[in-house]
Amino acid sequence: MLQHPDHYRDLLVLFSVVIALLSCFSALDLAERLIRERRGHKFIFMLSCFLGTGMWSMHFIGMRAMRTEMTIAYGLPLLLLSLLVPIAASYALFLLFSSPFTRSRFFLAFGGVLFSSGLVIMHYCGILSMNYYGAYEQSLLSILTSFAFALVVPMIAYFYNPGWIAGPYNMFTLKKVLLVLVLTACLSGSHYAAMAGVSFSNSSTFNYTGTVPLLPDSLLGVLLGGSFLLIVTLVLILLYRDRQRVLFSASFNEQRYTALFESSPDMVLCIDPVRKKVISSNPSLQHMTGYQKEELSDYNSILCTPKDKATLKEAVKRAVDGYSSKLELEILLKDGGTMICSTTVFPLVHDTQKLVYLVAEDITAFIQFQQQLIVAKEAAESADRMKSEFLTTMSHEIRTPLNGIIGINQLLAEDIDNQELQELLRLQYNSSQALLSVINDVLDFSRLDSDGLKLQNEIFPLQTLLGECSNLFEAAAKEKGLELKLGVEANVPEMVSGDSVRIRQILVNLIGNAVKFTPGGEVSVEVGYSGTQAGEGEYTFKIKDTGIGISPDKLPLLFQPFTQLDASNNRLYPGTGLGLAICRKLVELMNGRIMIESEPGRGTEVIFCLTLQSGDKNYSGGREGSEAAIKPLKTEAV
């Protein structure tokens, strides 16, 4: 009886462990590249062959390390099966690693179990492929111990964390080295734990009676040596390619940096803040400022003001601490001129050396243009103020004598009975009122345009105001045969807090426009209310008519001052074109919104919304339920 755990060739044992170490290291490195770069099936198959062959070589070199005087030959079918099984198991594991959809703990643990099972099957297929004069025995404890070592692989796969490869690629990271050592110890331990429970007994009977050709032990040694050379060659190729990749990347980065540095239209200056020395400067800086690198040794001397010098000094100090800064500096050119630069100051850490870069862009033209814009803006604002003041003054100056004319006209109308003179006085009165309306619109618009109009806040009866506004146009509607409707929802409060004069002005303008541009049909005014907390609510006013309507492409022009949409209608529908512009400004002044929907030939609907406070503290939320929700005021043609 031969007990093999105490009889090994030490060099072959070390050789098998080195094979396992190289195989694990190469497989892990290639697996990392597989995850980072999403390689194809050919790469996965190559990686699987690499790891499977390495494990197979480690196993049989470990078996040859046993000291035994028996002549051993190997059955080719089982020997080939012992090689194909770890390759297939490795392929399954790496295939799961290659896809983000199967890179979960469950799938990776399953792949690890397949890989461990493949290693165990490989081991016992290799044992069964041995043919010799004697008998083979295996203890149960060694089998269980071998399984325990092999199960470390699915455990590592289960706890895989994408953070392990979150940083830039590095062939020799601490995590990778530790993982390689753990895997090598477990895979080698699985083999030698199983072999520790193996015993062979000598016999005169050869344990093989088949017809399949056998592989001599010496030839297997040649195959194992070739496998070792293959693995070493692949490792060397990996190291060489990695070295070439690093060198190429470094060379490319250097060329790219040089191209950017030399060709950049911005001025670039690199300084050493410790030695206070200029390291390099690009051609743009030399061309735009006139200074050579040697003349910039004291770069602070080209700054125009002490404030800029202190600012740059503080920015360089911040860059040394790892922070970047954005500055505007005025520098003195070599020819005596000045230049305003937008300068970025940022650090660059190279090994133990800290450098500071200054990248400057000439913004002199932009600053000058900006200053011109400011001057133009101030001039425009001054002209606008003068225009508003002129319009206001002229409106006041014209309104005073005009009111006198209207008053004298009314006095004459009371004393003169002649019908012809009465007709002339009526025409004069109407013309004066039209002129006064224009002047009032111009005055209101100029006050709104110069922010000179202040809102008043008072409690007033909203429904009374609506009725008064509607009654103003009752006669005009009756004359045109229009039906004028006023509808107020039941929950609209009786008393409202706001500027009643300006709300009345908006309603009068909008209802007046609706009546003016509606030759027949109806004009309706509807008011809705949506209450919120503390008595505040949104009031929605809708003025709808069945008039001539407006083309959709002309709707944006409605709120432009002094704008008439159709010059052919000026005589038919006279006006200044200020009414809607004033309405919009008043609504916006009260933090509301106004909108228009219209269709040619079908009519127009103007909607404006205001947020107002309820003025009646005892208000219960609406009128009595028995009162009608809509209160119509109708004026029909007689």
Phi and psi in degrees as a GROMACS rama.xvg file:
@    title "Ramachandran Plot"
@    xaxis  label "Phi"
@    yaxis  label "Psi"
@TYPE xy
-110.458  124.937  LEU-2
-99.2941  110.952  GLN-3
-81.0963  -24.8163  HIS-4
-55.5309  -24.9134  PRO-5
-98.6274  4.74932  ASP-6
-131.685  84.7178  HIS-7
-126.907  151.567  TYR-8
-85.535  113.142  ARG-9
-60.8643  -39.2726  ASP-10
-64.6878  -39.5128  LEU-11
-68.8478  -36.0462  LEU-12
-61.2492  -47.2474  VAL-13
-62.0037  -38.8916  LEU-14
-60.5167  -43.0807  PHE-15
-65.7977  -37.9643  SER-16
-67.5795  -39.0187  VAL-17
-63.2675  -41.4249  VAL-18
-58.9759  -45.3772  ILE-19
-62.5989  -40.9101  ALA-20
-63.4448  -48.0331  LEU-21
-63.9267  -39.6169  LEU-22
-65.3784  -45.1214  SER-23
-64.4991  -42.7747  CYS-24
-62.9906  -48.3831  PHE-25
-64.3309  -41.4248  SER-26
-64.8698  -42.0168  ALA-27
-65.4081  -40.9975  LEU-28
-63.9666  -44.3638  ASP-29
-67.968  -34.9703  LEU-30
-64.4679  -38.3716  ALA-31
-62.3826  -41.9249  GLU-32
-65.8289  -34.9403  ARG-33
-61.0727  -43.6618  LEU-34
-70.7033  -39.7915  ILE-35
-70.9034  -37.5587  ARG-36
-113.002  -0.349646  GLU-37
52.0642  66.9606  ARG-38
-76.9476  171.233  ARG-39
-90.8461  -172.918  GLY-40
-68.4036  -30.7265  HIS-41
-63.0704  -42.0209  LYS-42
-64.8092  -41.2552  PHE-43
-63.9941  -41.2427  ILE-44
-65.2372  -42.5574  PHE-45
-61.3143  -42.0447  MET-46
-64.5886  -39.2797  LEU-47
-66.2161  -43.3866  SER-48
-61.5738  -38.314  CYS-49
-62.9113  -52.3557  PHE-50
-70.2397  -42.4424  LEU-51
-62.5028  -42.7982  GLY-52
-65.1645  -38.451  THR-53
-62.9384  -44.8077  GLY-54
-65.9141  -38.5936  MET-55
-64.5595  -42.6308  TRP-56
-65.0939  -43.7909  SER-57
-57.5815  -41.77  MET-58
-64.2718  -49.7254  HIS-59
-76.4579  -29.9619  PHE-60
-66.3855  -37.7711  ILE-61
-64.1255  -36.1121  GLY-62
-69.8638  -37.9564  MET-63
-71.298  -16.1598  ARG-64
-72.0687  -16.0394  ALA-65
-68.8902  137.154  MET-66
-85.6933  110.99  ARG-67
-147.676  145.459  THR-68
-95.1243  5.40978  GLU-69
-77.0191  147.03  MET-70
-85.883  123.341  THR-71
-119.04  136.85  ILE-72
-127.483  162.425  ALA-73
-124.339  133.469  TYR-74
-74.1874  127.234  GLY-75
-62.4325  -42.465  LEU-76
-58.5122  -50.5629  PRO-77
-68.4267  -33.1446  LEU-78
-64.5624  -43.7132  LEU-79
-66.5459  -37.7009  LEU-80
-62.6075  -39.2289  LEU-81
-66.2311  -21.622  SER-82
-85.4861  -39.6048  LEU-83
-72.9328  -33.3045  LEU-84
-61.8094  -50.2352  VAL-85
-65.6796  -30.1332  PRO-86
-65.3629  -45.1896  ILE-87
-64.2702  -41.382  ALA-88
-64.5972  -40.302  ALA-89
-64.5487  -39.7117  SER-90
-61.0763  -43.5076  TYR-91
-61.6539  -43.1885  ALA-92
-65.6608  -46.9918  LEU-93
-70.8406  -28.3776  PHE-94
-64.9218  -38.8902  LEU-95
-68.008  -35.0998  LEU-96
-71.1275  -25.3459  PHE-97
-73.8938  -24.7909  SER-98
-107.575  133.73  SER-99
-63.0589  -24.914  PRO-100
-74.9458  -23.7668  PHE-101
-109.465  14.4287  THR-102
-93.0997  37.7675  ARG-103
-95.9046  168.334  SER-104
-63.0853  -39.1844  ARG-105
-63.6255  -50.5373  PHE-106
-65.2446  -40.8111  PHE-107
-68.3454  -38.5335  LEU-108
-64.6296  -38.8433  ALA-109
-62.9523  -43.028  PHE-110
-63.4919  -36.8824  GLY-111
-64.6156  -38.5637  GLY-112
-64.2604  -41.65  VAL-113
-60.9699  -42.2125  LEU-114
-65.0404  -45.0235  PHE-115
-63.5981  -40.6063  SER-116
-62.9592  -39.5459  SER-117
-61.8716  -38.8274  GLY-118
-65.3149  -42.6385  LEU-119
-65.4107  -43.6809  VAL-120
-62.2704  -41.3773  ILE-121
-57.9227  -44.0055  MET-122
-61.0861  -49.2159  HIS-123
-78.8278  -24.6838  TYR-124
-65.9164  -39.2098  CYS-125
-63.6168  -40.3308  GLY-126
-63.16  -45.0822  ILE-127
-69.5541  -22.675  LEU-128
-76.6344  -9.42841  SER-129
-77.9349  134.308  MET-130
-125.035  128.676  ASN-131
-160.286  174.051  TYR-132
-89.4266  96.7774  TYR-133
156.363  -170.486  GLY-134
-125.047  157.036  ALA-135
-121.448  135.538  TYR-136
-132.952  150.102  GLU-137
-138.083  129.757  GLN-138
-80.3421  148.192  SER-139
-65.0439  -37.7841  LEU-140
-61.8989  -40.6728  LEU-141
-66.7846  -35.1552  SER-142
-63.9372  -46.7099  ILE-143
-64.3391  -39.778  LEU-144
-64.3431  -40.1368  THR-145
-61.8371  -42.725  SER-146
-62.1872  -40.8691  PHE-147
-61.6976  -43.1863  ALA-148
-63.088  -40.3755  PHE-149
-67.8337  -27.8551  ALA-150
-73.3899  -5.6036  LEU-151
-65.1686  -32.5514  VAL-152
-60.9634  -51.692  VAL-153
-63.3159  -29.3132  PRO-154
-65.2051  -44.0539  MET-155
-64.1855  -42.0821  ILE-156
-63.1148  -36.8017  ALA-157
-65.2197  -38.7969  TYR-158
-93.0263  17.2867  PHE-159
-59.7521  136.902  TYR-160
-127.299  125.314  ASN-161
-57.1011  -21.6671  PRO-162
-64.7334  -17.3716  GLY-163
-62.0456  -29.452  TRP-164
-119.875  26.7924  ILE-165
-69.6374  -31.8927  ALA-166
-80.4187  -175.16  GLY-167
-65.9244  155.77  PRO-168
-64.5225  135.548  TYR-169
-146.343  126.117  ASN-170
-67.0506  -34.831  MET-171
-119.546  75.4127  PHE-172
-93.4433  158.075  THR-173
-62.3784  -41.6623  LEU-174
-62.8733  -41.6726  LYS-175
-65.8529  -42.9029  LYS-176
-63.1917  -44.7736  VAL-177
-62.5634  -41.2812  LEU-178
-65.3465  -39.2501  LEU-179
-63.0973  -43.7375  VAL-180
-63.7465  -41.9064  LEU-181
-64.4236  -46.8621  VAL-182
-64.0404  -41.0772  LEU-183
-61.5863  -45.2235  THR-184
-62.7803  -41.2996  ALA-185
-70.6531  -44.9552  CYS-186
-68.9439  -41.427  LEU-187
-67.5376  -40.0532  SER-188
-62.4312  -36.4782  GLY-189
-61.5501  -42.1727  SER-190
-67.3833  -51.365  HIS-191
-74.4069  -24.4184  TYR-192
-67.4108  -39.3849  ALA-193
-67.3476  -41.0425  ALA-194
-70.509  -20.948  MET-195
-66.7106  -24.5157  ALA-196
-100.585  13.958  GLY-197
-93.7852  140.817  VAL-198
-138.645  142.191  SER-199
-119.767  142.87  PHE-200
-119.444  135.664  SER-201
-71.6512  145.872  ASN-202
-154.596  157.538  SER-203
-86.2283  -3.37145  SER-204
-100.617  128.382  THR-205
-78.8289  131.49  PHE-206
-85.158  22.8696  ASN-207
-131.382  127.323  TYR-208
-125.637  8.56704  THR-209
-80.7169  -177.418  GLY-210
-111.138  -3.10161  THR-211
-71.7229  136.786  VAL-212
-62.8636  148.432  PRO-213
-104.986  152.13  LEU-214
-102.138  119.649  LEU-215
-62.7726  153.769  PRO-216
-61.7442  -35.4012  ASP-217
-66.407  -39.4794  SER-218
-67.7533  -35.7284  LEU-219
-61.4381  -37.7944  LEU-220
-61.1096  -38.7912  GLY-221
-63.9119  -43.4121  VAL-222
-61.7233  -41.1276  LEU-223
-65.8204  -39.335  LEU-224
-63.0098  -40.441  GLY-225
-64.4888  -38.9721  GLY-226
-61.9007  -41.436  SER-227
-62.1287  -45.2257  PHE-228
-62.0953  -37.7527  LEU-229
-62.7505  -45.1166  LEU-230
-64.3314  -45.2274  ILE-231
-62.1619  -40.4709  VAL-232
-62.3184  -43.6245  THR-233
-64.5857  -38.9423  LEU-234
-62.9523  -43.9088  VAL-235
-64.074  -38.679  LEU-236
-63.0682  -42.3714  ILE-237
-59.6806  -47.4154  LEU-238
-62.271  -41.1639  LEU-239
-65.8305  -45.8534  TYR-240
-64.6311  -37.6948  ARG-241
-64.9323  -41.4858  ASP-242
-63.5822  -42.483  ARG-243
-64.677  -38.853  GLN-244
-62.9659  -42.8363  ARG-245
-63.444  -44.5071  VAL-246
-65.2265  -41.5841  LEU-247
-64.6543  -43.0633  PHE-248
-62.1732  -42.8379  SER-249
-64.3963  -42.2048  ALA-250
-65.5682  -41.8472  SER-251
-65.0645  -43.7571  PHE-252
-62.6418  -38.353  ASN-253
-65.7187  -42.2707  GLU-254
-65.1028  -41.0775  GLN-255
-64.7553  -43.4328  ARG-256
-62.1944  -44.019  TYR-257
-62.6676  -41.4992  THR-258
-64.2424  -44.1919  ALA-259
-64.5731  -41.8659  LEU-260
-66.0196  -45.0384  PHE-261
-77.4985  -33.6213  GLU-262
-98.3602  -4.48172  SER-263
-64.8503  132.842  SER-264
-71.9494  -16.7676  PRO-265
-82.5876  154.75  ASP-266
-82.625  129.698  MET-267
-124.574  131.868  VAL-268
-133.877  127.442  LEU-269
-110.191  127.445  CYS-270
-128.302  154.814  ILE-271
-100.831  107.32  ASP-272
-69.272  -22.1583  PRO-273
-76.0139  -50.2215  VAL-274
-86.2918  -5.8395  ARG-275
53.2533  51.208  LYS-276
-129.21  142.148  LYS-277
-80.7832  121.836  VAL-278
-83.3771  -46.491  ILE-279
-159.547  160.878  SER-280
-145.932  148.003  SER-281
-91.3694  166.124  ASN-282
-59.9579  -30.8376  PRO-283
-61.4114  -40.5234  SER-284
-64.2607  -43.885  LEU-285
-65.9872  -37.9094  GLN-286
-71.7492  -40.7345  HIS-287
-83.23  -30.2069  MET-288
-102.031  -24.414  THR-289
89.1196  -4.35226  GLY-290
-90.8166  141.738  TYR-291
-88.4676  166.971  GLN-292
-57.1603  -41.0513  LYS-293
-65.7277  -26.4651  GLU-294
-82.6201  -6.00028  GLU-295
-103.637  19.3903  LEU-296
-58.176  -38.7115  SER-297
-107.293  82.8404  ASP-298
-67.4231  -19.5327  TYR-299
-69.3122  -21.8448  ASN-300
-70.707  -18.3435  SER-301
-89.9502  -0.494921  ILE-302
-81.8012  143.981  LEU-303
-79.8426  -35.617  CYS-304
-122.935  151.091  THR-305
-59.7504  -31.4131  PRO-306
-63.387  -43.0309  LYS-307
-64.49  -37.7853  ASP-308
-63.0222  -44.3019  LYS-309
-66.4688  -38.3342  ALA-310
-64.6761  -44.588  THR-311
-66.4134  -38.9575  LEU-312
-61.2856  -42.2876  LYS-313
-67.6376  -37.1152  GLU-314
-66.0365  -40.3045  ALA-315
-64.6864  -39.0943  VAL-316
-63.6582  -40.9783  LYS-317
-65.6542  -36.7303  ARG-318
-64.5984  -38.0763  ALA-319
-61.6753  -32.7376  VAL-320
-82.5345  -1.17231  ASP-321
101.114  12.4778  GLY-322
-115.134  144.621  TYR-323
-98.2296  161.001  SER-324
-141.756  155.288  SER-325
-121.89  123.767  LYS-326
-130.518  160.624  LEU-327
-118.479  117.584  GLU-328
-124.281  145.248  LEU-329
-106.886  119.722  GLU-330
-112.481  155.089  ILE-331
-95.0568  122.68  LEU-332
-80.3718  162.095  LEU-333
-66.9292  -29.2873  LYS-334
-83.9855  5.14789  ASP-335
99.4025  -11.621  GLY-336
-79.0491  -178.944  GLY-337
-127.29  158.246  THR-338
-143.182  135.64  MET-339
-98.5049  126.486  ILE-340
-122.29  139.175  CYS-341
-90.8786  113.275  SER-342
-115.809  130.88  THR-343
-106.823  127.648  THR-344
-114.929  122.193  VAL-345
-145.333  156.984  PHE-346
-92.5175  159.627  PRO-347
-139.062  117.506  LEU-348
-98.6153  120.123  VAL-349
-122.658  107.885  HIS-350
55.0978  -117.118  ASP-351
-99.9517  -1.29432  THR-352
-96.2346  135.971  GLN-353
-109.53  125.105  LYS-354
-115.717  156.252  LEU-355
-124.338  129.94  VAL-356
-106.156  140.04  TYR-357
-118.288  115.838  LEU-358
-112.933  116.815  VAL-359
-119.773  139.191  ALA-360
-119.191  134.403  GLU-361
-73.7311  114.387  ASP-362
-118.944  23.8218  ILE-363
-59.3509  -46.9008  THR-364
-63.4513  -39.0435  ALA-365
-64.9082  -43.0339  PHE-366
-64.0115  -42.15  ILE-367
-62.9489  -42.2847  GLN-368
-63.726  -39.3028  PHE-369
-62.4424  -42.6191  GLN-370
-65.2041  -38.3409  GLN-371
-64.2496  -38.5895  GLN-372
-63.325  -40.6304  LEU-373
-63.2196  -44.3629  ILE-374
-62.276  -43.654  VAL-375
-64.5531  -38.8776  ALA-376
-63.6437  -45.1211  LYS-377
-64.4049  -38.6126  GLU-378
-65.3136  -41.1283  ALA-379
-65.5682  -41.7333  ALA-380
-64.7118  -38.7567  GLU-381
-64.9998  -42.823  SER-382
-64.6227  -37.6041  ALA-383
-66.0745  -40.5954  ASP-384
-64.3904  -42.03  ARG-385
-63.4338  -39.1849  MET-386
-63.1457  -45.7882  LYS-387
-63.6152  -42.4168  SER-388
-64.1961  -39.2951  GLU-389
-64.2031  -45.9368  PHE-390
-62.5958  -41.4738  LEU-391
-64.0563  -46.277  THR-392
-62.4728  -46.2466  THR-393
-64.4708  -37.8012  MET-394
-63.0556  -44.3159  SER-395
-64.7116  -42.119  HIS-396
-66.2485  -34.8063  GLU-397
-79.6855  -36.7585  ILE-398
-64.7999  -34.6375  ARG-399
-62.9156  -54.2003  THR-400
-67.764  -29.4434  PRO-401
-66.3139  -40.9439  LEU-402
-62.4868  -34.8229  ASN-403
-64.4641  -41.8346  GLY-404
-61.8893  -44.0147  ILE-405
-63.6172  -40.4491  ILE-406
-64.9468  -45.2002  GLY-407
-62.7967  -38.546  ILE-408
-59.1464  -43.9223  ASN-409
-66.7137  -38.1131  GLN-410
-65.0826  -42.1652  LEU-411
-64.2197  -38.0819  LEU-412
-63.7209  -29.3157  ALA-413
-76.1828  -25.9896  GLU-414
-101.389  -16.5571  ASP-415
-102.395  131.167  ILE-416
-103.772  -11.53  ASP-417
-65.3688  126.121  ASN-418
-65.3507  -38.2005  GLN-419
-65.0972  -42.9966  GLU-420
-66.7354  -37.4466  LEU-421
-60.7653  -39.5754  GLN-422
-64.9724  -40.433  GLU-423
-65.4674  -40.2741  LEU-424
-64.712  -37.2801  LEU-425
-65.1142  -42.4156  ARG-426
-63.2791  -41.3686  LEU-427
-63.2905  -39.4921  GLN-428
-65.8348  -44.9157  TYR-429
-63.5523  -40.9829  ASN-430
-64.4047  -40.2548  SER-431
-64.8804  -41.5203  SER-432
-64.8587  -39.6663  GLN-433
-63.69  -43.1013  ALA-434
-65.0604  -39.1932  LEU-435
-65.012  -37.2348  LEU-436
-64.1054  -41.2154  SER-437
-63.3844  -44.7293  VAL-438
-63.5811  -40.8069  ILE-439
-62.8287  -40.5578  ASN-440
-63.4097  -44.4898  ASP-441
-62.9473  -40.8164  VAL-442
-65.0002  -45.0268  LEU-443
-62.4574  -43.8094  ASP-444
-65.2615  -40.8168  PHE-445
-65.8748  -37.2082  SER-446
-68.1215  -39.8166  ARG-447
-67.3242  -39.0029  LEU-448
-67.8962  -28.1809  ASP-449
-101.843  14.2674  SER-450
55.8251  32.1772  ASP-451
-94.4451  -1.69718  GLY-452
-94.5764  126.113  LEU-453
-110.291  133.497  LYS-454
-78.7819  146.725  LEU-455
-106.538  146.828  GLN-456
-117.733  117.774  ASN-457
-148.324  159.766  GLU-458
-91.4816  129.752  ILE-459
-145.945  156.19  PHE-460
-80.0791  112.903  PRO-461
-65.2271  -43.0108  LEU-462
-67.7844  -33.4512  GLN-463
-64.168  -42.9299  THR-464
-61.8634  -40.9748  LEU-465
-63.3123  -41.5817  LEU-466
-64.0826  -41.0654  GLY-467
-63.7737  -42.957  GLU-468
-62.7118  -39.5174  CYS-469
-68.5396  -39.6318  SER-470
-65.3785  -27.5501  ASN-471
-59.1137  -29.8722  LEU-472
-108.707  12.3529  PHE-473
-64.8371  -43.7239  GLU-474
-66.3443  -43.8177  ALA-475
-63.6152  -39.2754  ALA-476
-67.1391  -39.637  ALA-477
-64.4662  -38.7247  LYS-478
-63.9387  -33.9392  GLU-479
-92.4788  -0.947511  LYS-480
73.952  29.3592  GLY-481
-93.4411  153.263  LEU-482
-100.828  118.345  GLU-483
-104.589  118.678  LEU-484
-116.072  142.154  LYS-485
-124.64  119.845  LEU-486
-121.633  125.862  GLY-487
-123.534  124.303  VAL-488
-64.6399  153.803  GLU-489
-64.9633  -26.0161  ALA-490
-93.6525  7.12355  ASN-491
-73.1311  126.407  VAL-492
-61.3521  150.204  PRO-493
-70.5515  -45.0053  GLU-494
-109.714  137.894  MET-495
-132.819  146.185  VAL-496
-104.443  120.779  SER-497
175.511  -167.695  GLY-498
-92.9189  96.2182  ASP-499
-66.0703  -33.2594  SER-500
-63.8367  -44.1811  VAL-501
-74.5947  -34.6654  ARG-502
-64.6518  -40.444  ILE-503
-62.3572  -41.6393  ARG-504
-61.5526  -41.7984  GLN-505
-63.119  -47.8263  ILE-506
-63.6752  -43.0486  LEU-507
-62.454  -42.9413  VAL-508
-61.3705  -47.0557  ASN-509
-71.5347  -42.5586  LEU-510
-66.7597  -38.9787  ILE-511
-61.6454  -42.1356  GLY-512
-62.76  -42.5276  ASN-513
-61.8541  -44.4687  ALA-514
-67.1732  -40.3774  VAL-515
-64.8699  -39.6736  LYS-516
-98.1091  16.7755  PHE-517
-118.256  103.443  THR-518
-74.0335  -23.0444  PRO-519
-165.81  155.677  GLY-520
113.263  -123.953  GLY-521
-148.778  159.463  GLU-522
-128.529  124.92  VAL-523
-120.99  143.172  SER-524
-121.278  119.685  VAL-525
-123.538  141.79  GLU-526
-127.178  127.086  VAL-527
-120.446  165.315  GLY-528
-142.616  135.251  TYR-529
-128.231  106.822  SER-530
-80.0171  150.436  GLY-531
-127.34  -161.359  THR-532
-74.7858  158.524  GLN-533
58.1814  32.4965  ALA-534
76.0396  2.67406  GLY-535
-90.6464  142.894  GLU-536
-155.931  169.275  GLY-537
-102.273  124.035  GLU-538
-101.894  126.846  TYR-539
-110.956  120.598  THR-540
-108.819  125.768  PHE-541
-121.613  122.356  LYS-542
-114.517  112.231  ILE-543
-122.536  138.865  LYS-544
-134.876  169.44  ASP-545
-112.252  38.9542  THR-546
-84.4982  -152.087  GLY-547
-73.807  -20.9449  ILE-548
75.1353  174.637  GLY-549
-135.256  140.651  ILE-550
-67.7774  139.26  SER-551
-57.4752  -33.0279  PRO-552
-72.6128  -12.3381  ASP-553
-102.484  -3.27208  LYS-554
-59.2859  -39.8787  LEU-555
-62.573  -18.7814  PRO-556
-85.3162  -9.81544  LEU-557
-60.9945  -38.5602  LEU-558
-92.2208  8.05048  PHE-559
-81.3529  133.685  GLN-560
-68.0035  148.154  PRO-561
57.6728  35.1635  PHE-562
-113.309  127.054  THR-563
-111.739  124.546  GLN-564
-68.156  -33.2925  LEU-565
-137.636  110.704  ASP-566
-63.352  -24.4262  ALA-567
-69.6933  -17.7848  SER-568
-97.2116  5.6495  ASN-569
-60.6135  -40.7864  ASN-570
-76.5326  -34.8649  ARG-571
-73.428  -38.4347  LEU-572
-127.116  78.985  TYR-573
-69.8613  155.727  PRO-574
168.305  166.129  GLY-575
-85.5157  -19.0288  THR-576
80.9909  16.9444  GLY-577
-104.906  -14.3114  LEU-578
-58.1236  -53.1459  GLY-579
-69.4763  -33.5733  LEU-580
-62.9831  -41.1825  ALA-581
-66.3225  -41.4729  ILE-582
-59.2178  -46.2179  CYS-583
-62.3328  -44.0928  ARG-584
-65.2853  -38.245  LYS-585
-67.028  -42.4051  LEU-586
-63.064  -44.6443  VAL-587
-66.1238  -33.7638  GLU-588
-64.454  -29.9091  LEU-589
-93.8501  18.5457  MET-590
59.3593  35.0979  ASN-591
-108.414  -167.73  GLY-592
-143.938  149.839  ARG-593
-134.807  142.553  ILE-594
-147.172  158.438  MET-595
-132.34  134.974  ILE-596
-122.919  130.881  GLU-597
-151.158  155.011  SER-598
-143.373  126.822  GLU-599
-55.1354  130.323  PRO-600
81.1422  -9.18678  GLY-601
-112.171  -19.5595  ARG-602
119.499  -179.459  GLY-603
-135.623  144.825  THR-604
-128.072  121.792  GLU-605
-107.302  128.746  VAL-606
-124.465  127.866  ILE-607
-133.46  144.006  PHE-608
-121.586  134.991  CYS-609
-129.54  140.488  LEU-610
-98.3255  113.509  THR-611
-127.216  159.902  LEU-612
-93.5275  139.776  GLN-613
-70.2721  129.788  SER-614
-88.6824  -13.7432  GLY-615
-98.1338  106.572  ASP-616
-67.8984  -23.1189  LYS-617
-93.5858  9.45692  ASN-618
-67.1906  132.851  TYR-619
-96.379  -3.1637  SER-620
118.471  -4.82248  GLY-621
168.551  172.606  GLY-622
-80.124  176.051  ARG-623
-60.597  144.112  GLU-624
-65.3041  -22.0724  GLY-625
-77.2461  -15.8222  SER-626
-77.5919  143.64  GLU-627
-63.6758  143.342  ALA-628
-71.7037  -28.8366  ALA-629
-121.206  127.936  ILE-630
-110.524  100.855  LYS-631
-83.9896  140.765  PRO-632
-118.476  109.081  LEU-633
-109.312  138.961  LYS-634
-129.907  114.112  THR-635
-110.402  153.37  GLU-636
-66.3019  141.77  ALA-637
